[in-house]
Amino acid sequence: MTMTTTIPADKNAGRKVALPWYERYINIVGPLVMIIALVIAMLIFERRYFEFQNMMIILQDAAIFMVLGMAMTIVITGKGIDLSIGAVAALSAVIMAMLIKDQGWPVYPAMLAGVVVGLTCGTINGLVITRLNVPDLLATLAMDQIYRGIGLVLAAGAVLARFPEPIPFLGRGRAFDLIPTAAIVGLIFLALGFVLYRYTWLGRYAIAIGGNREAAVLTGINIRRQKVYHYMLMGTCAAIAGILLTGRLNAIQATAGMGFALHTIAAVVVGGTALFGGRGSMFGTLVGVLLLAMVTNALVMLRFQFFWQLVASGIIIIASIGFYSYLQRRGNSDAKGDD
């Protein structure tokens, strides 16, 4: 006699479960609320903040981090992190500058060489992480020191300045005498990132790897190869950021970009990308970048010291992560209540 056990069907099987609004838009609600609060505060204390020229300054300040944030969103979604981007940006820009100033290279080949340097650095980062099995955090922290040291040796501590066009135009020029060229470059990169993240295997695989690494392996995703691709993209974007920085200052030195990594990670996390992978948004990254640029600009206009800008950035990061954690806990408790 054979005994059979009947397993009751899941009452939710075959039925779509509507997510609460705060889960569907969790990546932008927090920073948008902060932006609204900032706007109200500046309406009260400093209305010059909303002048057109100041808005363009904010866009220009945010441009470099739009470029970096695009790639960092994909890296963090894939459960990675890159602390070397400031050193990669500086090294790429220094090599580009030396080729122009010392070797007499034309501008465009020198810029391309700088981008190749960034791509190479990103590839090395990916190989160190995947082939030597070094954790992303430690690997990129160590490579940051290496790239920074190489840049200092090559430049010998000198400041390289006064570059031919189009480098200054890219960094501080204005399209139609209105919109910062750097901001246009940053928005183009974010739009490209949106396409890569939403409609290509690069984004889909990053989400799969960050969400469930074991399941990604079982579905046949080559995680090592994908991680290398992520860091190659990150290195390339860091080189572009270095070129924009060089154009903005019309000068470069090997110590440039020292705060790039933490600022970029902050903007991406504030924009709703999960720090431990599996979820991200290019639009959320744009909002996070603009929020930090707006806060910094507001503190400058209100004549706060630079150190208070660091304090404000830290508070925003903690508040954002706390907000996302609260909504996630609330969503989980609602789900249990439904069961």
Summary of the structure (lengths in Angstrom):
residues: 339
radius of gyration: 22.2
end to end distance: 35.9
largest distance: 91.0
contacts: 1177
relative contact order: 0.19
helix: 73%
strand: 2%
